[in-house]
Amino acid sequence: MASTFSAIKTAGIATARTERRKEGQLTPIGWPLGVVKNWTLEQFISTMRTGVDPNGYRLSANMPWRAIGRLDDIELEAMYLYLTSLP
């Protein structure tokens, strides 16, 4: 069982690394999370609340932006600061 899970997990990671970005998805097969570094805090909060990024692309329905958008401004700011701190 564990080996099957590991194989599926590994295959998913390999697939995510080789597929091209799809508009409206930040990850795993969408835009790299580094794209958030180009956004202001206000743009990030707006994107999480509306589901539309600063370039006008709609976020995928697979992205839980509706739930994330219900977080308060302080929580969203913490998320933004974390994402923009990643290498």
PyMOL Python script that loads the backbone (N, CA, C, O; Angstrom):
from pymol import cmd

cmd.read_pdbstr("""\
ATOM      1  N   MET A   1       0.815  -1.186   0.000  1.00  0.00           N
ATOM      2  CA  MET A   1       0.000   0.000   0.000  1.00  0.00           C
ATOM      3  C   MET A   1       0.865   1.259   0.000  1.00  0.00           C
ATOM      4  O   MET A   1       0.644   2.163  -0.805  1.00  0.00           O
ATOM      5  N   ALA A   2       1.836   1.319   0.889  1.00  0.00           N
ATOM      6  CA  ALA A   2       2.703   2.493   0.962  1.00  0.00           C
ATOM      7  C   ALA A   2       3.487   2.678  -0.323  1.00  0.00           C
ATOM      8  O   ALA A   2       3.682   3.805  -0.776  1.00  0.00           O
ATOM      9  N   SER A   3       3.939   1.579  -0.915  1.00  0.00           N
ATOM     10  CA  SER A   3       4.713   1.700  -2.151  1.00  0.00           C
ATOM     11  C   SER A   3       3.841   2.190  -3.300  1.00  0.00           C
ATOM     12  O   SER A   3       4.311   2.938  -4.157  1.00  0.00           O
ATOM     13  N   THR A   4       2.570   1.774  -3.327  1.00  0.00           N
ATOM     14  CA  THR A   4       1.658   2.258  -4.363  1.00  0.00           C
ATOM     15  C   THR A   4       1.449   3.756  -4.203  1.00  0.00           C
ATOM     16  O   THR A   4       1.490   4.501  -5.182  1.00  0.00           O
ATOM     17  N   PHE A   5       1.226   4.196  -2.971  1.00  0.00           N
ATOM     18  CA  PHE A   5       1.046   5.620  -2.712  1.00  0.00           C
ATOM     19  C   PHE A   5       2.289   6.399  -3.119  1.00  0.00           C
ATOM     20  O   PHE A   5       2.188   7.457  -3.739  1.00  0.00           O
ATOM     21  N   SER A   6       3.459   5.878  -2.770  1.00  0.00           N
ATOM     22  CA  SER A   6       4.705   6.562  -3.120  1.00  0.00           C
ATOM     23  C   SER A   6       4.861   6.673  -4.621  1.00  0.00           C
ATOM     24  O   SER A   6       5.294   7.708  -5.128  1.00  0.00           O
ATOM     25  N   ALA A   7       4.510   5.613  -5.341  1.00  0.00           N
ATOM     26  CA  ALA A   7       4.627   5.639  -6.802  1.00  0.00           C
ATOM     27  C   ALA A   7       3.677   6.667  -7.404  1.00  0.00           C
ATOM     28  O   ALA A   7       4.046   7.406  -8.316  1.00  0.00           O
ATOM     29  N   ILE A   8       2.451   6.707  -6.887  1.00  0.00           N
ATOM     30  CA  ILE A   8       1.482   7.682  -7.386  1.00  0.00           C
ATOM     31  C   ILE A   8       1.952   9.092  -7.062  1.00  0.00           C
ATOM     32  O   ILE A   8       1.897   9.981  -7.913  1.00  0.00           O
ATOM     33  N   LYS A   9       2.411   9.296  -5.845  1.00  0.00           N
ATOM     34  CA  LYS A   9       2.880  10.606  -5.421  1.00  0.00           C
ATOM     35  C   LYS A   9       4.065  11.045  -6.279  1.00  0.00           C
ATOM     36  O   LYS A   9       4.113  12.189  -6.731  1.00  0.00           O
ATOM     37  N   THR A  10       5.016  10.144  -6.504  1.00  0.00           N
ATOM     38  CA  THR A  10       6.187  10.458  -7.325  1.00  0.00           C
ATOM     39  C   THR A  10       5.779  10.756  -8.753  1.00  0.00           C
ATOM     40  O   THR A  10       6.293  11.694  -9.363  1.00  0.00           O
ATOM     41  N   ALA A  11       4.851   9.962  -9.298  1.00  0.00           N
ATOM     42  CA  ALA A  11       4.394  10.192 -10.671  1.00  0.00           C
ATOM     43  C   ALA A  11       3.725  11.554 -10.789  1.00  0.00           C
ATOM     44  O   ALA A  11       3.914  12.257 -11.782  1.00  0.00           O
ATOM     45  N   GLY A  12       2.943  11.930  -9.776  1.00  0.00           N
ATOM     46  CA  GLY A  12       2.280  13.237  -9.794  1.00  0.00           C
ATOM     47  C   GLY A  12       3.270  14.369  -9.773  1.00  0.00           C
ATOM     48  O   GLY A  12       3.079  15.374 -10.458  1.00  0.00           O
ATOM     49  N   ILE A  13       4.331  14.226  -8.995  1.00  0.00           N
ATOM     50  CA  ILE A  13       5.359  15.265  -8.924  1.00  0.00           C
ATOM     51  C   ILE A  13       6.078  15.374 -10.256  1.00  0.00           C
ATOM     52  O   ILE A  13       6.335  16.476 -10.741  1.00  0.00           O
ATOM     53  N   ALA A  14       6.402  14.229 -10.847  1.00  0.00           N
ATOM     54  CA  ALA A  14       7.091  14.242 -12.141  1.00  0.00           C
ATOM     55  C   ALA A  14       6.208  14.886 -13.196  1.00  0.00           C
ATOM     56  O   ALA A  14       6.686  15.676 -14.011  1.00  0.00           O
ATOM     57  N   THR A  15       4.912  14.552 -13.186  1.00  0.00           N
ATOM     58  CA  THR A  15       3.989  15.133 -14.158  1.00  0.00           C
ATOM     59  C   THR A  15       3.894  16.643 -13.959  1.00  0.00           C
ATOM     60  O   THR A  15       3.911  17.403 -14.927  1.00  0.00           O
ATOM     61  N   ALA A  16       3.794  17.070 -12.723  1.00  0.00           N
ATOM     62  CA  ALA A  16       3.674  18.505 -12.436  1.00  0.00           C
ATOM     63  C   ALA A  16       4.896  19.265 -12.919  1.00  0.00           C
ATOM     64  O   ALA A  16       4.781  20.408 -13.362  1.00  0.00           O
ATOM     65  N   ARG A  17       6.055  18.648 -12.840  1.00  0.00           N
ATOM     66  CA  ARG A  17       7.276  19.330 -13.260  1.00  0.00           C
ATOM     67  C   ARG A  17       7.401  19.420 -14.773  1.00  0.00           C
ATOM     68  O   ARG A  17       8.044  20.339 -15.281  1.00  0.00           O
ATOM     69  N   THR A  18       6.799  18.487 -15.504  1.00  0.00           N
ATOM     70  CA  THR A  18       6.990  18.466 -16.949  1.00  0.00           C
ATOM     71  C   THR A  18       5.873  19.153 -17.720  1.00  0.00           C
ATOM     72  O   THR A  18       6.076  19.542 -18.871  1.00  0.00           O
ATOM     73  N   GLU A  19       4.700  19.310 -17.118  1.00  0.00           N
ATOM     74  CA  GLU A  19       3.605  19.956 -17.838  1.00  0.00           C
ATOM     75  C   GLU A  19       3.810  21.454 -17.920  1.00  0.00           C
ATOM     76  O   GLU A  19       4.441  22.058 -17.052  1.00  0.00           O
ATOM     77  N   ARG A  20       3.276  22.040 -18.962  1.00  0.00           N
ATOM     78  CA  ARG A  20       3.361  23.487 -19.131  1.00  0.00           C
ATOM     79  C   ARG A  20       2.319  24.167 -18.266  1.00  0.00           C
ATOM     80  O   ARG A  20       1.323  23.554 -17.882  1.00  0.00           O
ATOM     81  N   ARG A  21       2.550  25.435 -17.959  1.00  0.00           N
ATOM     82  CA  ARG A  21       1.615  26.175 -17.122  1.00  0.00           C
ATOM     83  C   ARG A  21       0.273  26.300 -17.837  1.00  0.00           C
ATOM     84  O   ARG A  21       0.207  26.399 -19.062  1.00  0.00           O
ATOM     85  N   LYS A  22      -0.774  26.291 -17.055  1.00  0.00           N
ATOM     86  CA  LYS A  22      -2.115  26.508 -17.571  1.00  0.00           C
ATOM     87  C   LYS A  22      -2.640  27.780 -16.934  1.00  0.00           C
ATOM     88  O   LYS A  22      -2.556  27.951 -15.718  1.00  0.00           O
ATOM     89  N   GLU A  23      -3.175  28.664 -17.741  1.00  0.00           N
ATOM     90  CA  GLU A  23      -3.682  29.919 -17.219  1.00  0.00           C
ATOM     91  C   GLU A  23      -4.765  29.648 -16.194  1.00  0.00           C
ATOM     92  O   GLU A  23      -5.600  28.762 -16.372  1.00  0.00           O
ATOM     93  N   GLY A  24      -4.743  30.426 -15.111  1.00  0.00           N
ATOM     94  CA  GLY A  24      -5.745  30.283 -14.074  1.00  0.00           C
ATOM     95  C   GLY A  24      -5.366  29.295 -12.989  1.00  0.00           C
ATOM     96  O   GLY A  24      -6.168  29.022 -12.096  1.00  0.00           O
ATOM     97  N   GLN A  25      -4.155  28.753 -13.048  1.00  0.00           N
ATOM     98  CA  GLN A  25      -3.704  27.832 -12.013  1.00  0.00           C
ATOM     99  C   GLN A  25      -2.350  28.288 -11.512  1.00  0.00           C
ATOM    100  O   GLN A  25      -1.438  28.541 -12.299  1.00  0.00           O
ATOM    101  N   LEU A  26      -2.223  28.391 -10.212  1.00  0.00           N
ATOM    102  CA  LEU A  26      -0.940  28.770  -9.640  1.00  0.00           C
ATOM    103  C   LEU A  26      -0.045  27.554  -9.485  1.00  0.00           C
ATOM    104  O   LEU A  26       1.156  27.647  -9.742  1.00  0.00           O
ATOM    105  N   THR A  27      -0.576  26.442  -9.081  1.00  0.00           N
ATOM    106  CA  THR A  27       0.188  25.226  -8.834  1.00  0.00           C
ATOM    107  C   THR A  27      -0.762  24.061  -8.687  1.00  0.00           C
ATOM    108  O   THR A  27      -1.919  24.319  -8.355  1.00  0.00           O
ATOM    109  N   PRO A  28      -0.406  22.812  -8.897  1.00  0.00           N
ATOM    110  CA  PRO A  28       0.929  22.322  -9.179  1.00  0.00           C
ATOM    111  C   PRO A  28       1.297  22.374 -10.654  1.00  0.00           C
ATOM    112  O   PRO A  28       2.482  22.366 -10.989  1.00  0.00           O
ATOM    113  N   ILE A  29       0.290  22.427 -11.562  1.00  0.00           N
ATOM    114  CA  ILE A  29       0.658  22.450 -12.979  1.00  0.00           C
ATOM    115  C   ILE A  29       0.457  23.828 -13.583  1.00  0.00           C
ATOM    116  O   ILE A  29       0.582  24.014 -14.794  1.00  0.00           O
ATOM    117  N   GLY A  30       0.152  24.766 -12.749  1.00  0.00           N
ATOM    118  CA  GLY A  30      -0.067  26.127 -13.230  1.00  0.00           C
ATOM    119  C   GLY A  30       1.174  26.971 -13.072  1.00  0.00           C
ATOM    120  O   GLY A  30       2.300  26.474 -13.102  1.00  0.00           O
ATOM    121  N   TRP A  31       0.950  28.233 -12.906  1.00  0.00           N
ATOM    122  CA  TRP A  31       2.059  29.155 -12.739  1.00  0.00           C
ATOM    123  C   TRP A  31       2.868  28.791 -11.512  1.00  0.00           C
ATOM    124  O   TRP A  31       2.311  28.327 -10.518  1.00  0.00           O
ATOM    125  N   PRO A  32       4.157  28.992 -11.566  1.00  0.00           N
ATOM    126  CA  PRO A  32       4.951  28.800 -10.352  1.00  0.00           C
ATOM    127  C   PRO A  32       4.491  29.807  -9.298  1.00  0.00           C
ATOM    128  O   PRO A  32       4.044  30.903  -9.637  1.00  0.00           O
ATOM    129  N   LEU A  33       4.599  29.444  -8.049  1.00  0.00           N
ATOM    130  CA  LEU A  33       4.165  30.352  -6.987  1.00  0.00           C
ATOM    131  C   LEU A  33       4.948  31.655  -6.996  1.00  0.00           C
ATOM    132  O   LEU A  33       4.498  32.650  -6.427  1.00  0.00           O
ATOM    133  N   GLY A  34       6.101  31.664  -7.626  1.00  0.00           N
ATOM    134  CA  GLY A  34       6.904  32.876  -7.720  1.00  0.00           C
ATOM    135  C   GLY A  34       6.187  34.011  -8.423  1.00  0.00           C
ATOM    136  O   GLY A  34       6.564  35.172  -8.263  1.00  0.00           O
ATOM    137  N   VAL A  35       5.152  33.696  -9.204  1.00  0.00           N
ATOM    138  CA  VAL A  35       4.398  34.739  -9.897  1.00  0.00           C
ATOM    139  C   VAL A  35       3.787  35.705  -8.886  1.00  0.00           C
ATOM    140  O   VAL A  35       3.592  36.882  -9.187  1.00  0.00           O
ATOM    141  N   VAL A  36       3.484  35.208  -7.688  1.00  0.00           N
ATOM    142  CA  VAL A  36       2.904  36.047  -6.642  1.00  0.00           C
ATOM    143  C   VAL A  36       3.879  37.147  -6.236  1.00  0.00           C
ATOM    144  O   VAL A  36       3.456  38.207  -5.773  1.00  0.00           O
ATOM    145  N   LYS A  37       5.173  36.909  -6.401  1.00  0.00           N
ATOM    146  CA  LYS A  37       6.174  37.922  -6.043  1.00  0.00           C
ATOM    147  C   LYS A  37       6.031  39.189  -6.873  1.00  0.00           C
ATOM    148  O   LYS A  37       6.481  40.257  -6.460  1.00  0.00           O
ATOM    149  N   ASN A  38       5.408  39.077  -8.039  1.00  0.00           N
ATOM    150  CA  ASN A  38       5.198  40.240  -8.898  1.00  0.00           C
ATOM    151  C   ASN A  38       3.920  40.994  -8.549  1.00  0.00           C
ATOM    152  O   ASN A  38       3.658  42.064  -9.099  1.00  0.00           O
ATOM    153  N   TRP A  39       3.130  40.443  -7.642  1.00  0.00           N
ATOM    154  CA  TRP A  39       1.872  41.065  -7.258  1.00  0.00           C
ATOM    155  C   TRP A  39       2.057  41.901  -5.999  1.00  0.00           C
ATOM    156  O   TRP A  39       2.917  41.605  -5.169  1.00  0.00           O
ATOM    157  N   THR A  40       1.260  42.931  -5.864  1.00  0.00           N
ATOM    158  CA  THR A  40       1.218  43.676  -4.606  1.00  0.00           C
ATOM    159  C   THR A  40       0.329  42.892  -3.634  1.00  0.00           C
ATOM    160  O   THR A  40      -0.397  41.983  -4.037  1.00  0.00           O
ATOM    161  N   LEU A  41       0.397  43.251  -2.376  1.00  0.00           N
ATOM    162  CA  LEU A  41      -0.475  42.630  -1.382  1.00  0.00           C
ATOM    163  C   LEU A  41      -1.937  42.830  -1.779  1.00  0.00           C
ATOM    164  O   LEU A  41      -2.743  41.905  -1.676  1.00  0.00           O
ATOM    165  N   GLU A  42      -2.273  44.021  -2.227  1.00  0.00           N
ATOM    166  CA  GLU A  42      -3.653  44.318  -2.621  1.00  0.00           C
ATOM    167  C   GLU A  42      -4.095  43.435  -3.781  1.00  0.00           C
ATOM    168  O   GLU A  42      -5.233  42.966  -3.802  1.00  0.00           O
ATOM    169  N   GLN A  43      -3.210  43.204  -4.744  1.00  0.00           N
ATOM    170  CA  GLN A  43      -3.534  42.329  -5.878  1.00  0.00           C
ATOM    171  C   GLN A  43      -3.731  40.887  -5.416  1.00  0.00           C
ATOM    172  O   GLN A  43      -4.628  40.194  -5.896  1.00  0.00           O
ATOM    173  N   PHE A  44      -2.893  40.437  -4.483  1.00  0.00           N
ATOM    174  CA  PHE A  44      -3.023  39.081  -3.961  1.00  0.00           C
ATOM    175  C   PHE A  44      -4.368  38.913  -3.262  1.00  0.00           C
ATOM    176  O   PHE A  44      -5.083  37.942  -3.508  1.00  0.00           O
ATOM    177  N   ILE A  45      -4.711  39.862  -2.386  1.00  0.00           N
ATOM    178  CA  ILE A  45      -5.975  39.775  -1.659  1.00  0.00           C
ATOM    179  C   ILE A  45      -7.145  39.811  -2.641  1.00  0.00           C
ATOM    180  O   ILE A  45      -8.091  39.035  -2.505  1.00  0.00           O
ATOM    181  N   SER A  46      -7.088  40.689  -3.609  1.00  0.00           N
ATOM    182  CA  SER A  46      -8.150  40.771  -4.613  1.00  0.00           C
ATOM    183  C   SER A  46      -8.281  39.462  -5.385  1.00  0.00           C
ATOM    184  O   SER A  46      -9.392  38.997  -5.640  1.00  0.00           O
ATOM    185  N   THR A  47      -7.152  38.869  -5.756  1.00  0.00           N
ATOM    186  CA  THR A  47      -7.169  37.601  -6.489  1.00  0.00           C
ATOM    187  C   THR A  47      -7.810  36.499  -5.657  1.00  0.00           C
ATOM    188  O   THR A  47      -8.611  35.717  -6.169  1.00  0.00           O
ATOM    189  N   MET A  48      -7.463  36.435  -4.384  1.00  0.00           N
ATOM    190  CA  MET A  48      -8.018  35.393  -3.517  1.00  0.00           C
ATOM    191  C   MET A  48      -9.501  35.612  -3.229  1.00  0.00           C
ATOM    192  O   MET A  48     -10.218  34.662  -2.916  1.00  0.00           O
ATOM    193  N   ARG A  49      -9.955  36.835  -3.332  1.00  0.00           N
ATOM    194  CA  ARG A  49     -11.366  37.129  -3.044  1.00  0.00           C
ATOM    195  C   ARG A  49     -12.245  37.071  -4.293  1.00  0.00           C
ATOM    196  O   ARG A  49     -13.438  36.781  -4.198  1.00  0.00           O
ATOM    197  N   THR A  50     -11.668  37.341  -5.455  1.00  0.00           N
ATOM    198  CA  THR A  50     -12.478  37.378  -6.675  1.00  0.00           C
ATOM    199  C   THR A  50     -12.247  36.186  -7.595  1.00  0.00           C
ATOM    200  O   THR A  50     -13.100  35.867  -8.422  1.00  0.00           O
ATOM    201  N   GLY A  51     -11.096  35.526  -7.455  1.00  0.00           N
ATOM    202  CA  GLY A  51     -10.779  34.413  -8.343  1.00  0.00           C
ATOM    203  C   GLY A  51     -10.227  34.860  -9.677  1.00  0.00           C
ATOM    204  O   GLY A  51     -10.118  34.057 -10.603  1.00  0.00           O
ATOM    205  N   VAL A  52      -9.875  36.135  -9.789  1.00  0.00           N
ATOM    206  CA  VAL A  52      -9.308  36.669 -11.033  1.00  0.00           C
ATOM    207  C   VAL A  52      -7.972  37.314 -10.694  1.00  0.00           C
ATOM    208  O   VAL A  52      -7.900  38.180  -9.821  1.00  0.00           O
ATOM    209  N   ASP A  53      -6.904  36.890 -11.390  1.00  0.00           N
ATOM    210  CA  ASP A  53      -5.581  37.425 -11.072  1.00  0.00           C
ATOM    211  C   ASP A  53      -5.376  38.797 -11.707  1.00  0.00           C
ATOM    212  O   ASP A  53      -6.212  39.237 -12.496  1.00  0.00           O
ATOM    213  N   PRO A  54      -4.272  39.485 -11.376  1.00  0.00           N
ATOM    214  CA  PRO A  54      -4.047  40.836 -11.901  1.00  0.00           C
ATOM    215  C   PRO A  54      -3.975  40.917 -13.429  1.00  0.00           C
ATOM    216  O   PRO A  54      -4.140  41.995 -13.999  1.00  0.00           O
ATOM    217  N   ASN A  55      -3.731  39.788 -14.088  1.00  0.00           N
ATOM    218  CA  ASN A  55      -3.681  39.773 -15.556  1.00  0.00           C
ATOM    219  C   ASN A  55      -5.028  39.435 -16.175  1.00  0.00           C
ATOM    220  O   ASN A  55      -5.152  39.342 -17.397  1.00  0.00           O
ATOM    221  N   GLY A  56      -6.039  39.253 -15.329  1.00  0.00           N
ATOM    222  CA  GLY A  56      -7.385  38.972 -15.830  1.00  0.00           C
ATOM    223  C   GLY A  56      -7.712  37.501 -15.996  1.00  0.00           C
ATOM    224  O   GLY A  56      -8.797  37.165 -16.469  1.00  0.00           O
ATOM    225  N   TYR A  57      -6.798  36.613 -15.618  1.00  0.00           N
ATOM    226  CA  TYR A  57      -7.058  35.179 -15.737  1.00  0.00           C
ATOM    227  C   TYR A  57      -7.870  34.694 -14.546  1.00  0.00           C
ATOM    228  O   TYR A  57      -7.610  35.076 -13.406  1.00  0.00           O
ATOM    229  N   ARG A  58      -8.857  33.848 -14.821  1.00  0.00           N
ATOM    230  CA  ARG A  58      -9.652  33.246 -13.754  1.00  0.00           C
ATOM    231  C   ARG A  58      -8.875  32.090 -13.140  1.00  0.00           C
ATOM    232  O   ARG A  58      -8.270  31.291 -13.854  1.00  0.00           O
ATOM    233  N   LEU A  59      -8.894  32.004 -11.821  1.00  0.00           N
ATOM    234  CA  LEU A  59      -8.256  30.883 -11.141  1.00  0.00           C
ATOM    235  C   LEU A  59      -9.080  29.623 -11.385  1.00  0.00           C
ATOM    236  O   LEU A  59     -10.302  29.684 -11.520  1.00  0.00           O
ATOM    237  N   SER A  60      -8.416  28.514 -11.439  1.00  0.00           N
ATOM    238  CA  SER A  60      -9.066  27.228 -11.648  1.00  0.00           C
ATOM    239  C   SER A  60     -10.041  26.925 -10.517  1.00  0.00           C
ATOM    240  O   SER A  60      -9.840  27.354  -9.381  1.00  0.00           O
ATOM    241  N   ALA A  61     -11.087  26.189 -10.836  1.00  0.00           N
ATOM    242  CA  ALA A  61     -12.030  25.746  -9.807  1.00  0.00           C
ATOM    243  C   ALA A  61     -11.348  24.801  -8.822  1.00  0.00           C
ATOM    244  O   ALA A  61     -11.838  24.609  -7.710  1.00  0.00           O
ATOM    245  N   ASN A  62     -10.219  24.208  -9.222  1.00  0.00           N
ATOM    246  CA  ASN A  62      -9.467  23.318  -8.334  1.00  0.00           C
ATOM    247  C   ASN A  62      -8.723  24.094  -7.247  1.00  0.00           C
ATOM    248  O   ASN A  62      -8.369  23.538  -6.208  1.00  0.00           O
ATOM    249  N   MET A  63      -8.496  25.356  -7.492  1.00  0.00           N
ATOM    250  CA  MET A  63      -7.816  26.202  -6.507  1.00  0.00           C
ATOM    251  C   MET A  63      -8.846  26.636  -5.472  1.00  0.00           C
ATOM    252  O   MET A  63      -9.875  27.194  -5.851  1.00  0.00           O
ATOM    253  N   PRO A  64      -8.617  26.406  -4.197  1.00  0.00           N
ATOM    254  CA  PRO A  64      -9.634  26.745  -3.192  1.00  0.00           C
ATOM    255  C   PRO A  64      -9.688  28.231  -2.845  1.00  0.00           C
ATOM    256  O   PRO A  64      -9.698  28.595  -1.669  1.00  0.00           O
ATOM    257  N   TRP A  65      -9.724  29.090  -3.868  1.00  0.00           N
ATOM    258  CA  TRP A  65      -9.666  30.527  -3.635  1.00  0.00           C
ATOM    259  C   TRP A  65     -10.898  31.048  -2.902  1.00  0.00           C
ATOM    260  O   TRP A  65     -10.811  32.042  -2.180  1.00  0.00           O
ATOM    261  N   ARG A  66     -12.048  30.389  -3.079  1.00  0.00           N
ATOM    262  CA  ARG A  66     -13.248  30.856  -2.377  1.00  0.00           C
ATOM    263  C   ARG A  66     -13.071  30.728  -0.864  1.00  0.00           C
ATOM    264  O   ARG A  66     -13.396  31.649  -0.115  1.00  0.00           O
ATOM    265  N   ALA A  67     -12.562  29.595  -0.425  1.00  0.00           N
ATOM    266  CA  ALA A  67     -12.329  29.391   1.008  1.00  0.00           C
ATOM    267  C   ALA A  67     -11.212  30.302   1.505  1.00  0.00           C
ATOM    268  O   ALA A  67     -11.312  30.888   2.583  1.00  0.00           O
ATOM    269  N   ILE A  68     -10.152  30.418   0.715  1.00  0.00           N
ATOM    270  CA  ILE A  68      -9.034  31.281   1.100  1.00  0.00           C
ATOM    271  C   ILE A  68      -9.483  32.737   1.161  1.00  0.00           C
ATOM    272  O   ILE A  68      -9.061  33.485   2.042  1.00  0.00           O
ATOM    273  N   GLY A  69     -10.331  33.131   0.234  1.00  0.00           N
ATOM    274  CA  GLY A  69     -10.820  34.504   0.183  1.00  0.00           C
ATOM    275  C   GLY A  69     -11.654  34.917   1.383  1.00  0.00           C
ATOM    276  O   GLY A  69     -11.849  36.108   1.629  1.00  0.00           O
ATOM    277  N   ARG A  70     -12.148  33.934   2.135  1.00  0.00           N
ATOM    278  CA  ARG A  70     -12.928  34.252   3.339  1.00  0.00           C
ATOM    279  C   ARG A  70     -12.031  34.542   4.548  1.00  0.00           C
ATOM    280  O   ARG A  70     -12.519  34.944   5.604  1.00  0.00           O
ATOM    281  N   LEU A  71     -10.729  34.340   4.392  1.00  0.00           N
ATOM    282  CA  LEU A  71      -9.806  34.679   5.477  1.00  0.00           C
ATOM    283  C   LEU A  71      -9.783  36.197   5.633  1.00  0.00           C
ATOM    284  O   LEU A  71     -10.063  36.927   4.682  1.00  0.00           O
ATOM    285  N   ASP A  72      -9.455  36.662   6.812  1.00  0.00           N
ATOM    286  CA  ASP A  72      -9.396  38.121   6.985  1.00  0.00           C
ATOM    287  C   ASP A  72      -8.093  38.673   6.390  1.00  0.00           C
ATOM    288  O   ASP A  72      -7.201  37.917   6.005  1.00  0.00           O
ATOM    289  N   ASP A  73      -8.006  39.992   6.325  1.00  0.00           N
ATOM    290  CA  ASP A  73      -6.855  40.640   5.682  1.00  0.00           C
ATOM    291  C   ASP A  73      -5.526  40.260   6.332  1.00  0.00           C
ATOM    292  O   ASP A  73      -4.521  40.095   5.640  1.00  0.00           O
ATOM    293  N   ILE A  74      -5.516  40.121   7.646  1.00  0.00           N
ATOM    294  CA  ILE A  74      -4.271  39.779   8.342  1.00  0.00           C
ATOM    295  C   ILE A  74      -3.809  38.376   7.956  1.00  0.00           C
ATOM    296  O   ILE A  74      -2.619  38.146   7.743  1.00  0.00           O
ATOM    297  N   GLU A  75      -4.753  37.442   7.866  1.00  0.00           N
ATOM    298  CA  GLU A  75      -4.396  36.070   7.469  1.00  0.00           C
ATOM    299  C   GLU A  75      -3.918  36.024   6.023  1.00  0.00           C
ATOM    300  O   GLU A  75      -2.959  35.321   5.705  1.00  0.00           O
ATOM    301  N   LEU A  76      -4.582  36.767   5.153  1.00  0.00           N
ATOM    302  CA  LEU A  76      -4.153  36.808   3.752  1.00  0.00           C
ATOM    303  C   LEU A  76      -2.798  37.479   3.610  1.00  0.00           C
ATOM    304  O   LEU A  76      -1.987  37.072   2.778  1.00  0.00           O
ATOM    305  N   GLU A  77      -2.549  38.495   4.410  1.00  0.00           N
ATOM    306  CA  GLU A  77      -1.240  39.145   4.376  1.00  0.00           C
ATOM    307  C   GLU A  77      -0.155  38.172   4.820  1.00  0.00           C
ATOM    308  O   GLU A  77       0.926  38.143   4.231  1.00  0.00           O
ATOM    309  N   ALA A  78      -0.425  37.380   5.843  1.00  0.00           N
ATOM    310  CA  ALA A  78       0.550  36.382   6.305  1.00  0.00           C
ATOM    311  C   ALA A  78       0.831  35.357   5.208  1.00  0.00           C
ATOM    312  O   ALA A  78       1.977  34.955   5.009  1.00  0.00           O
ATOM    313  N   MET A  79      -0.205  34.941   4.504  1.00  0.00           N
ATOM    314  CA  MET A  79      -0.041  33.998   3.404  1.00  0.00           C
ATOM    315  C   MET A  79       0.799  34.621   2.288  1.00  0.00           C
ATOM    316  O   MET A  79       1.698  33.985   1.739  1.00  0.00           O
ATOM    317  N   TYR A  80       0.490  35.870   1.967  1.00  0.00           N
ATOM    318  CA  TYR A  80       1.232  36.591   0.928  1.00  0.00           C
ATOM    319  C   TYR A  80       2.715  36.721   1.300  1.00  0.00           C
ATOM    320  O   TYR A  80       3.598  36.471   0.480  1.00  0.00           O
ATOM    321  N   LEU A  81       2.966  37.115   2.549  1.00  0.00           N
ATOM    322  CA  LEU A  81       4.359  37.270   2.992  1.00  0.00           C
ATOM    323  C   LEU A  81       5.100  35.934   2.941  1.00  0.00           C
ATOM    324  O   LEU A  81       6.277  35.890   2.586  1.00  0.00           O
ATOM    325  N   TYR A  82       4.421  34.857   3.292  1.00  0.00           N
ATOM    326  CA  TYR A  82       5.053  33.537   3.215  1.00  0.00           C
ATOM    327  C   TYR A  82       5.380  33.180   1.761  1.00  0.00           C
ATOM    328  O   TYR A  82       6.505  32.785   1.452  1.00  0.00           O
ATOM    329  N   LEU A  83       4.398  33.320   0.877  1.00  0.00           N
ATOM    330  CA  LEU A  83       4.614  32.944  -0.526  1.00  0.00           C
ATOM    331  C   LEU A  83       5.699  33.792  -1.178  1.00  0.00           C
ATOM    332  O   LEU A  83       6.485  33.284  -1.978  1.00  0.00           O
ATOM    333  N   THR A  84       5.749  35.073  -0.845  1.00  0.00           N
ATOM    334  CA  THR A  84       6.763  35.927  -1.461  1.00  0.00           C
ATOM    335  C   THR A  84       8.143  35.721  -0.836  1.00  0.00           C
ATOM    336  O   THR A  84       9.145  36.196  -1.372  1.00  0.00           O
ATOM    337  N   SER A  85       8.198  35.019   0.286  1.00  0.00           N
ATOM    338  CA  SER A  85       9.507  34.744   0.898  1.00  0.00           C
ATOM    339  C   SER A  85      10.157  33.470   0.364  1.00  0.00           C
ATOM    340  O   SER A  85      11.335  33.213   0.613  1.00  0.00           O
ATOM    341  N   LEU A  86       9.380  32.677  -0.370  1.00  0.00           N
ATOM    342  CA  LEU A  86       9.925  31.411  -0.896  1.00  0.00           C
ATOM    343  C   LEU A  86      10.939  31.689  -1.987  1.00  0.00           C
ATOM    344  O   LEU A  86      10.821  32.669  -2.722  1.00  0.00           O
ATOM    345  N   PRO A  87      11.956  30.807  -2.092  1.00  0.00           N
ATOM    346  CA  PRO A  87      12.975  31.024  -3.139  1.00  0.00           C
ATOM    347  C   PRO A  87      12.422  30.813  -4.542  1.00  0.00           C
ATOM    348  O   PRO A  87      13.153  30.958  -5.522  1.00  0.00           O
TER     349      PRO A  87
END
""", "prot")
cmd.dss("prot")
cmd.show_as("cartoon", "prot")
cmd.util.cbc("prot")
cmd.orient("prot")
